Amino acid sequence: MTVLRLRLPRRRLDEGFTLVEMLTTMLLLSVISALAFGALIGTQKTVRGNIGRLDQTQQAKVAGDTITKNLRTAVLPSQILGTCTDCQDAAFLSGDWNKVSFFANINNPANTVGPSKVTYALAANGSLTETVQPPNAHAADDYNYTYCAPISATCKAYSRTVARNVVASATAPIFTYYDYSGGQLSVPITGTTLADVNSINIVLTIKSSKEVKGGTIVTHVTMPNADSLEQSTATATATP
């Protein structure tokens, strides 16, 4: 019996691939590469966004802590030990939505220097600056503190930037002021209402990256010295 064997044609090793096969392979590789690069770019964007948000929030927190620390020391010059006959009758010098100036009991070892004038002001470029001006030199037992003006070579003050890229406006203020009863005070704070400031709400929004929303820190600061003065004044008024 004769067995017929079909011999199938074998592909030669040097035949390679057809154009259709190569185009199909290239198309598949292009799709896979596009998906992979898209995922990589998305991941990088998310990482940059998270870093930007953390950086903005950290900047706002550091600036807020700095302002809060000094605001808590706001004091009337007459509250420093001793007699102050020409001192102002309010701890605050001025107050607006983007600027506040007050007397702070800082850098005053053993009450020998006196309260410094501290100002926080927002510039048009978004920089929030702290300026500290100590009183003029005086005798240790002289509590009638005086301050030179304007600031010059002989009238020194210390300035530094506590935050950059701050976003604020009159409708979204940095500083909001409240009296002893919790009522909101209108800005700018005038001479008749400077003594009424008992607490301040601070809202710091920093936006240094276009890829993410600004980081915001909100702090409500009560001035212990002003609070004590208000209470003692109210008590004295109520005493027959």
FENRAMO-V440399 format. One record per residue. RES is the residue in three letters. SS is DSSP state (2 for helix, 1 for strand, 0 for the rest). OMEGA is omega as a letter, one per 20 degrees, with the letter a starting at -180 (none if undefined). BURIAL is + if it has 24 or more other C-alpha atoms within 12 Angstrom, else -. Layout:
# FENRAMO-V440399
RES_SS_OMEGA_BURIAL + RES_SS_OMEGA_BURIAL
This chain:
# FENRAMO-V440399
MET_0_a_- + THR_0_r_- + VAL_0_r_- + LEU_0_r_- + ARG_0_r_- + LEU_0_r_- + ARG_0_a_- + LEU_0_r_- + PRO_0_r_- + ARG_0_r_- + ARG_0_r_- + ARG_0_a_- + LEU_0_a_- + ASP_0_a_- + GLU_0_a_- + GLY_0_a_- + PHE_0_r_- + THR_0_r_- + LEU_2_r_- + VAL_2_r_- + GLU_2_r_- + MET_2_r_- + LEU_2_r_- + THR_2_r_- + THR_2_r_- + MET_2_r_- + LEU_2_r_- + LEU_2_r_- + LEU_2_r_- + SER_2_r_- + VAL_2_r_- + ILE_2_a_- + SER_2_r_- + ALA_2_r_- + LEU_2_a_- + ALA_2_r_- + PHE_2_r_- + GLY_2_r_- + ALA_2_r_- + LEU_2_r_- + ILE_2_r_- + GLY_2_r_- + THR_2_r_- + GLN_2_r_- + LYS_2_r_- + THR_2_r_- + VAL_2_r_- + ARG_2_r_- + GLY_2_r_- + ASN_2_r_- + ILE_2_r_- + GLY_2_r_+ + ARG_2_r_+ + LEU_2_a_+ + ASP_2_a_+ + GLN_2_a_+ + THR_2_r_+ + GLN_2_r_+ + GLN_2_r_+ + ALA_2_a_+ + LYS_2_a_+ + VAL_2_r_- + ALA_2_r_+ + GLY_2_r_+ + ASP_2_r_+ + THR_2_a_+ + ILE_2_a_+ + THR_2_a_+ + LYS_2_a_- + ASN_2_r_+ + LEU_2_a_+ + ARG_0_r_+ + THR_0_a_+ + ALA_1_a_+ + VAL_0_r_+ + LEU_0_r_+ + PRO_2_a_+ + SER_2_r_+ + GLN_2_r_+ + ILE_0_a_+ + LEU_0_r_- + GLY_0_a_- + THR_0_a_- + CYS_0_a_- + THR_0_a_- + ASP_0_a_- + CYS_0_r_+ + GLN_0_a_+ + ASP_0_r_+ + ALA_0_r_+ + ALA_0_a_+ + PHE_1_r_+ + LEU_1_r_+ + SER_1_r_+ + GLY_1_r_+ + ASP_0_a_+ + TRP_0_a_+ + ASN_0_a_+ + LYS_1_r_+ + VAL_1_r_+ + SER_1_a_+ + PHE_1_r_+ + PHE_1_a_+ + ALA_1_r_+ + ASN_0_a_+ + ILE_0_a_+ + ASN_0_a_- + ASN_0_a_- + PRO_2_r_- + ALA_2_r_- + ASN_2_a_+ + THR_0_a_+ + VAL_0_a_+ + GLY_0_a_+ + PRO_0_r_+ + SER_1_r_+ + LYS_1_a_+ + VAL_1_r_+ + THR_1_r_+ + TYR_1_a_+ + ALA_1_r_+ + LEU_1_r_+ + ALA_0_a_- + ALA_0_a_- + ASN_0_r_- + GLY_0_r_+ + SER_0_r_+ + LEU_1_a_+ + THR_1_r_+ + GLU_1_r_+ + THR_1_a_+ + VAL_1_r_+ + GLN_1_r_+ + PRO_0_r_+ + PRO_0_r_+ + ASN_0_r_+ + ALA_0_a_- + HIS_0_r_- + ALA_0_a_- + ALA_0_a_- + ASP_0_r_- + ASP_0_a_+ + TYR_0_r_+ + ASN_0_a_+ + TYR_0_r_+ + THR_0_a_+ + TYR_0_a_+ + CYS_0_r_- + ALA_0_i_- + PRO_0_r_- + ILE_0_a_- + SER_1_a_- + ALA_0_r_- + THR_0_r_- + CYS_1_a_- + LYS_0_r_- + ALA_0_a_+ + TYR_1_a_- + SER_1_r_- + ARG_1_r_- + THR_1_a_+ + VAL_1_r_+ + ALA_1_r_+ + ARG_0_r_+ + ASN_0_r_+ + VAL_1_r_+ + VAL_0_a_+ + ALA_0_r_+ + SER_1_r_- + ALA_0_r_- + THR_0_r_- + ALA_1_a_- + PRO_0_r_+ + ILE_0_a_+ + PHE_1_r_+ + THR_1_a_+ + TYR_1_a_+ + TYR_1_r_+ + ASP_0_a_+ + TYR_0_a_+ + SER_0_r_- + GLY_0_r_- + GLY_0_a_- + GLN_1_r_- + LEU_0_r_+ + SER_0_r_- + VAL_0_i_+ + PRO_0_r_+ + ILE_1_a_+ + THR_0_a_- + GLY_0_a_- + THR_0_a_- + THR_0_a_+ + LEU_2_a_+ + ALA_2_a_+ + ASP_2_a_+ + VAL_0_a_+ + ASN_0_r_+ + SER_1_a_+ + ILE_1_r_+ + ASN_1_a_+ + ILE_1_r_+ + VAL_1_a_+ + LEU_1_r_+ + THR_1_a_+ + ILE_1_r_+ + LYS_0_a_+ + SER_0_a_+ + SER_0_r_- + LYS_0_a_- + GLU_0_a_- + VAL_0_r_- + LYS_0_a_- + GLY_0_r_+ + GLY_1_a_+ + THR_1_r_+ + ILE_1_r_+ + VAL_1_a_+ + THR_1_r_+ + HIS_1_a_+ + VAL_1_r_+ + THR_1_a_+ + MET_0_a_+ + PRO_2_a_+ + ASN_2_r_+ + ALA_2_r_+ + ASP_2_r_+ + SER_2_a_- + LEU_2_a_+ + GLU_2_a_+ + GLN_2_a_- + SER_2_r_- + THR_2_r_- + ALA_2_r_- + THR_2_r_- + ALA_2_r_- + THR_2_a_- + ALA_2_a_- + THR_0_a_- + PRO_0_none_-
